[in-house]
Structures are given as C-alpha cells and as structure tokens.
C-alpha cells in the first residue's frame, strides 16, 4: 500500500466513520466492520479502498462514486483466520483514496489512472488502522449487559432475547442499506446505457429489498411484543 499523507482529519472531500476498523477476532470465524463514507462537497467524488493484506479482507464496494452531499456504506470482512496474532496486535492498514470526478460519473467508466498521483489529479488519502477485539472482551461486555438487565428486570432471559433480536435487526438494516445502494447504482446505469439483463437484475434486487423490509417489520413487531 502506498504511503499517503495525513489521517482522516485532514480530508476535505470525504469523512469516514469510524476512524479505525474494529473486528471481533475468533479463530475460524469471519467478522466484519462497516465504514460510512460521506461526501462533504457539491462535487461527485470517487473513492478506492486499499489494504496492506488484500488476501485477508474482502471489501464491498472497494471502488465507487458518491454523489454530492451523499454517503456510502462500505463493508470490510475479515476472512476466517487459522492463527491468532501475538497479543492480538494487528499490523494491517487500510488506505481510502478520494478524488473529484466529472458530474454523473459512473464507477465502471472511471479512467484507469483515476487514483494515480502521476495523472495530476488532487488525491486525498485517509489511513485507517485495524484493531482486533478478543472474544474474552466481548464476553465481558455481554456479561455486564446481562447483569444490568438482571438488576433492572426480573426476567434476564427476556432481556437477552431482546438484545439478540435488536442485533439481528441492526444487521438486517445494514444489509438493506447496502442492497439499496446497489439498486440505486443499477438505476443510474440504466439511464446511461441499455442492458438486456438489467430488467432481471433489477427485479432480483427489488425482491431482495422487499424480503429484507418484511424481515425488519417482523423483527420490529416481535421486538415490541417482547418489550
């Protein structure tokens, strides 16, 4: 990964939240972290995500274009690992590059040198470090929450079930947002070029979003009855 200048605080085109990638680490299990990238300008801004360990992580999307004053959700997945790093310390780093592009630019139409500094473009870079969270820490937090639930309610099992439902609902919300972003991208592509397979793809994405929305509604109803 190339070495860029400045952290997230020096960026003017975009803002990134959170400012570091935190992964619950457990052997032989995947985990993920979501990044929200917001365009803080009236221009179209393209971004690209790079990492020092590309074989360990799956980034979706790793490249994209954000409309003025809009935002994008990036999911970074840590692949299942067979070994635990010493002291849970991770040296991996991520670099998020951003640059202005012409209005109504499409990610598939970006020039190959879009993120090449030699092209003369002004490219901003945001460095993100990776933090592994041990299962013991996660278990401690879970036990603390359960203890608080026991103090506040005579039925801790009900509180734990409700917390699980809320976690599933939050995960479903994130998945729905990601599907909606891809659906919006397909809509923009449809307006620029004809694609015979678009109608089927559009229908599939619409159906997926419908399923996710129905799932969210069921979780909300169940959550309300549990409370």
N, C-alpha and C positions, 0 to 999 in steps of 0.2 A: 504494500500500500504506500502510495506516495505521501510525503510529509507535507501537510498544509499548514497554513498559518492561522493561529487563533482558535479558540473554542467556540461554543455556541453563543456566548455573549457578544462576540464581535460581528455576528451576522446581521445584515440589514434586509436581505431578501426574504429569509425564512426564519421561523423559530421552531425549535424541536423540544418536545416534551415526552418523556423525562430526559434529563441530560446525561443519563447513563443507562446501560442495558442490564437489568437485573433478572437472572434466571434461577429459579429453584432447581438445584442440582441434585439428581439422584441417578445412580448408575442404571444403565439400560433403559432409561426413560427419556422421552422427548420433553422439552419445555419451551415456552415461548415468551416473548416480550413485545408489546405493541408500542410503536412510536407514532406520535401525532406531529405531522409536519404542516405548518401553516404558512401560507404566502402572505407576507405583510405589505405587499405593494399593489399598485394598479397595473402591473405588467404580468404577462404569462411567465412562469418560472419553471424550468426543467430541473430535475434532481436525479442524482445517481448515488447508490449506496455501494461502498467498497468495504472489504474486510481483510485483515491480515490472515485469516483462516477460512477461506471460502469453502473448504470441504466439510467444515463443522457446522455451518449455518445455512439455512435456507431463507432467503429474503424475498418477500412478495408484497408489492412490486419492488424490484430493485432499481427501476428507472421509471420516470413518469413526468407528466406536465401538470402543474397546478394553476388553475385559473386565478385571476386577481381576487384577493381577499378570501380565497377558499382554503381548504385544508385537505390533507390526505392521511389515511391510516396505513402504516407500514407494519407488517407482522414479521418479526425475526424469530425463526425457530431454531433452537439448539438441538441438533441430532443426538440420538441416544449415544452415550459415551461408555466405553468399557473400563476406563481408568479414571480415578479421581485425582485432580492436580494437587500437589503438596500444599497443605494449609488452605485449600480451597481458593488459592490465588490464581487468577486468570490473567494472562498477558495479552489476550486478544484485544484488538482495537477495531473500531469502525470509523469510516470517514464518509460523511454525507456532503457531496458537492452540489452546488446550485448555481444557476446562471439564467439570465434573461433570455427569452426566445421570442420570435415574432408572434403577434396575436393569432389565436386559433391554431397554434402548432399542435400536431399530433405526435404522440410518443414514437409511433412507427416511422415517422417522417423526419426525425431528428438526424442531422448530419453526423457522420461517424466521429468528427472532431469536436463535437459539442462541448465535451468536458476536457479537451486538450488545451493546456495553457499556451502552447505554441501557436494556437489558432488566433490569438489576440483577444479572445473573449475575457471578460471580467468574471472570474470564477471564485465564489466564496466556498469555504470549507469549514465543516463542523466536525470536530473529533469527539467520539463517544467511547468510553471505556466499558469493559464488561465486568460485571460483578456476579459471582456465584453465591447463592444463598443455600446454606446447608439444610438438610431435612430436619436436623435437630432444632434449628432456629425456628423453622416453620412449625414444628410440632409444639414448641414452647409457646408461640403466639396463639396456636389453636387451643392449647390448654388454658391459657389466660382468658381467652374469649369465652370458653366453656365455663370457667369459674365465675366470670362476670354474669353469665347467663343464669347460673345456679343461684347467685345472690339476688338477682332481680326477678327471677321467675321460679315457681315451684316445680316446673317441668323442664329440665335442661335438655332432655331428648328432643322436645319440640323446638327449642331454640336452635339446636344443632341441625335439625332437618330444615328449618327455615333458612339458616345460613347457607346450607348446601343448595337450596333452591335459588337463592339470590345469586350465588356464584355461577350456577348454570344459566340463569337469566342474563347475567352480565356477559358471559361468554357468547350467548346467542345474539346479544345486541352487537357485540364486536363483529361477529360473523356476518350479521345482516348489513352492517355498515360497509364491510368490505365488498359484499355482493352488490350493494347499491352503487359503490364507486365503479365497479367493473361494468355494471349495467349502464351507468352514465357515459362511460368511455365508449361502449358499443353504440350508444345513441349518437355520440359525436362523430364516430367513424361512419355511421350510416349516412349522415348528411354530406359527407365528403366523397364517398365512393360507393359503387354498387357492389354488393356481395351476395351471391345467391344463397350462401349458407347462413346469412345473417338472421333471417326470419326464424329459423330453427334455434339458433344460438340465443336469440333474444327471448324466445318463448321459454327456453330452458331456464335462463336466468330469472325471468319473471316468475316462473313456477317455484324456483328455489326461494326467492324472496317471499313469495306467498306462504310457503311452508314455514319459513323462519318466523314470519309475523304471527302465524297461527300458533306456533310453538310458544312465542313470547306471551301471547294472550292467555294461553292455558297456564303458563307458569305464573303469570300475574294473578289470575283467578285463584289458583291453588295457594299461592303465597298469601293472598288476602284472607282466604278461609283459615289458613294455618295460624295467622296472627290473631 
